[in-house]
Amino acid sequence: MKDLKDAAYSQHERETHFMKLLQGFIMSIGMFSIIPVPIKSWNDKSLPIVLPTLPLVGAIIGAIWYGLSYLLSLLFLPLMLESVVVLFIPLVLSGCIHLDGYMDTADAVLSRRDLEEKKRILKDPHTGAFAVIALIILLLFQFSAVYTITDAQKGLLIFIFIPIISRCIAGIAGLNLKLISETGINASFKNGSKTGHTIFTCIVLLICCTAAWFILGLSMLPLLVEAVIGVIAVWYLYKQFKGISGDLCGCVITVSELSALICFALL
């Protein structure tokens, strides 16, 4: 009888753990994309799962990005119009949340103020001139890269992997580096996180790179560049702010993905 009770308890514990993982994944989709989910649920105990499953959200975005871009290539649209649509697909799918972090970060970094003032600017909801300038520069480079890729009719499969790599780098940073603020939603993501969450993210990164190597071959070089630029961006921003935040992670995602597009355009 005791063995049956222990077995039933273990089964219940496994089911509870699986539900926490599933809820965390659903919460990650809801927070970092506009992709509709069949069941909307919120569980504070699942918050530590949100960042580790962020690369999986990137995989969904990447798959949709590739699929829609491939369909657009079959419609014989004007090249410039096709490029604009392809450019905005991942931005729209993410709800522009990472782009918002990029703009906030640009405002703070380009102000060249002291640490406390930069932190204040980072939290300021108002859009400054530096953010607008940085956005224009970003979109010009993104459009130029996508236009070149579209014009050369290069393989678009790399679009699947770009959002995964960037979110792996940002997720690992968010899970392991000191936060700028120990309160708020970012602290909730990190509190309760375990070493296994980082290991999971690293495994996703390894699987992504391995799959890219077998599918893309040497054309996966932009993904390696993306990872390196992402790590450099994390190091630079952590040095600038003596910590990490959601906005800074969003900036890392945006900048690293831009580097992948530019590198792929130059191949």
N, C-alpha and C positions, 0 to 999 in steps of 0.2 A: 504493500500500500504506500509506504514511504517513497519507494522508487517511482511509483506512478505520480505521486504528488510532485516530486522533484522534476520529473520529466515534463509534467504539465506546466510547472513554474518556469522551467527553462524555455519551453516553447512560447509561453506568454512573454517572457523577457526578450526573446528574439523578435517576436512580432512587434513589441513596443519599440525596440531599437530600430527596426525597419521603418516603422511609421514616423519616428523622429527624423530619420534620414530623408524619407520621402517628403515630409513637411518642410524640412530645411531646403530641399531642392525646389519645391514649389514656391517657397518664400523668396528664394534667390531669383527665380524666373520673374515673379511679380515685382520685385524691387529693382531689378536691373534690366528689364526689357518691357516691351508693350505686348509681348506674346500672351494671348489669353490662356489661362489654365482651367482645366475642367472643374477643379475643386479649389476654392479659395479658403485657406485656413491659416491661422496664426498660432504659433506655440512658442513662447519665450524660451522653452527648453531646447528648441531646435535652432535658435539663433547662431550657435557656434558652427552649425552645418552650412550656413549661408555662404561664407567665403570659400570653403573647400569645394563647393559645388558650382562656384562661379564659372570655372572653365567649361563645365557642361552646358551652361547657358550660352557660352561663347560657341560651343559646337553647334547648338541649334541655330544661332544667328548665322554662323558660317555656312551651314547647310542651306538655309533659306537664301542667303546672299548669293551663293553659287547657283542655286536653282533658278532664281529670278534673273540673274545675269545671263545665264545660258539661254533662257527663254527669250530675253530681250535681243540676244545676238541673232535669233532666228527671225525676228520681225523686220529686219532691214530698216530700222529707224535711222534718222540722221545721226551721224556719229557723235556730234556734240550733245544732242538730247539724250542719247543712250548713255553717254559718259556721266552726265549729271544724275540720271536716275540710279546708275550703278553706284555712284559716289554716295548718294544719300540713303541707300538701302540699309547698311549697317547702322548709320546714325539714327535713322527713324526707328529701327527695330530695338535699339537700346534706349529709346526714349530720350536721346541726347543727354542722358545723365552723366556720361563720362566726358562729353564735350563741355558740359557745365563746369565740371571739375577742372578741366583744362583752362577754361577762361578765368575761373577764380584764382587758379595757381599763377597764371600769367600776370594777372593784376598785382598779386602779392610779390612775386619774384622781380618783376620789372620795375616795381616802385623803388627798389634798392634802399629800403628803409631798414631800421634795426629789427631785431628778431620779434619783439613784442608787437611792433607796428605791422610787420608782415603777417603775423598770426591774426591780427585784428582784421586786416584787409582780406585775408583768406576766408574769414567767416562772414564778411560783409555781403549781404544779398544783392547790393547794388552793382551794376555793371560799369566798370571804369573804362577809360580810353584805351589802356593797355590791353584789356581783354578783347575789345573790338578789333584792335590792330592785330593781335595774335590770332584771332579767329579768321580774319581776312587772309593772313599769310598762310594759315593752315589749309583753308579751303582752296587757295590758289595752287598750293603744292599738291594737295590731294587730287584736284581736278586734272592738273597736268599729268600726274602719274596715271590716273585711271584712263584719261584720254589716250595716252601713249599705249597703255596695255590693250585698250579696246581697238585702237587703230591697227596695232600689230597683230591682232587676233591671236593673242597668246592664250595658252590654256588657263582656264579660270579655276581649276581645282584648288589652287593655292588659297582661294578665298575661304575655303572650309577651315583651313588651319590657322589663318591669321588671327581671328578673334579668340581662339583657344590659347595660343602662345601668350598673347598680351595679358589675358586674364589669369593665367598661371603665375606669371611674374608678379602681377599686382596682388593676387591672392596670397602668395608666399610672403610678400612684404607685409601685407596687412595682418597676417597671422603671427609674425615673428618679431617685427620691429616695434619699438616703443611708440605709443600713440602720442599725438600732440595734446589731446584731451582725454582724460580717463573717464569721462562721462559721455553720455549720448549713445547713439545707435552703434557707432564704430566700436566703442568699448564693449557693447553687448555682443558684437560679433566675436571679439577676441576672448572675452571672459568665458571660461568653460572650454575653450579650444584645447586640443591635445596634440601631442606629437604626431599621432596617427593622422590628424587632419592635414598637417604639412606633408607627411609621407604620401597620403592619397593624392594631393595636388601634384607632387613631384612625379608620381606614377603616371598621372594623366599627361603631364608634360612629356615624359619619356615615351609613352605610347603614341602621342601625337607626332613627335619627331621621328619615331620609327616608321609609323604609317606614312608620313610625308616622304621619307627616304625611299620606301618601296614604290610609292605612287608617283612621286615627282622626280626622283633621282637628284641630279645636281641642281635642278630648278628649285630645290628647297632652300638654297642659299639665303634668299630673303628672310626666311623664317629664323635662321641662325643670326642674321643681322638684327632682326626684330628682338630676339632674346637678349642680345648683347646691349642694344640701345635701351631696352627696358631696364636692365640691371644698372646701366650707367645713370639712367633717369632716376631710378630709386635712390641710388647713392647720392646724386647731386641734390635732390629734393630733401632727403633725410638730413644732409649736411646743412642745407639752407634753413630748415625749420626745426631741427633737433627732434624730429619725430615724424610720424606718418599719419595720414588721415584719409578719409574717403575721397576728398577732392584731389589730393595728391596721387592717390591710386588711379583715379579717373584720368589725370594728366598722363600718367605712365602708360595707361592703355592707349590713349589717343596718340601720343608721340611714337610709341613703339610700332603701332599699326601703320602710321604714316611712313616710318622708315622702311617697313616691309614693302609697301606699295612703290615707293621711290626706287628701292633696290630691284624689285621685279620689273619695273618699267625700264631700267637701265640694262637689264640682261639681254 
